[in-house]
Amino acid sequence: MTWFDIVGSLAGTFTTISFIPQVVKTWRSGCAEDLSLFMFALFSAGVLLWLIYGIALHSLPIMLANGITLVLALSILLLKIRHLLRRPFS
């Protein structure tokens, strides 16, 4: 493993782990009202593109970090959509 792989792996680990508290909090509270649907949709699309980029480069750190981050971001996005669908219309 090269120095760049180690740095990439650490960066991916830190940024991926940072999503776990938000997923847990949103899941437990059942509330996603304050989360921006547009932001998480754009973020998820960007992470998907990073994943595709990592696959094209055959870069394991990029693929792992963005694959896991995409799952976490999509979890939050789905919880947000579920919250919107449950909300009564005014």
Sequence and secondary structure as in RCSB ss.txt:
>XXXX:A:sequence
MTWFDIVGSLAGTFTTISFIPQVVKTWRSGCAEDLSLFMFALFSAGVLLWLIYGIALHSLPIMLANGITLVLALS
ILLLKIRHLLRRPFS
>XXXX:A:secstr
  HHHHHHHHHHHHHHHTTHHHHHHHHHH   TTS HHHHHHHHHHHHHHHHHHHHHT HHHHHHHHHHHHHHHH
HHHHHHHHHHHS   
